[in-house]
């Protein structure tokens, strides 16, 4: 912050005495709150996938990187874990459904493109 020159020395003494910079995130934290900050923001937790991660990063990990996060199959909309999605979609996309237009059995993975080439 901008500090008036007349108050700068007093302000600097106050900050050195009462404020600490977090070694992990470089935030300025009151010394009295540093322990709580370290526990709530930088404490290690274990995700359900057994990965150790900072508490503050857990929600992002669970939403976008965790192999056990929920995912929907593009063919049948069943929910399963992301780590099982690829194998399931290979199997599920190979299932067939009869086309009402041409009467052929079409694999689920080809159903979106089929109307372009349908008899």
Helices and strands as residue ranges (DSSP letters): H 5-18, E 19-21, E 28-30, G 31-33, H 34-37, I 38-42, E 44-46, E 52-54, G 55-57, H 58-64, E 70-72, E 79-81, H 82-93, E 96-98, E 105-107, G 108-110, H 111-117
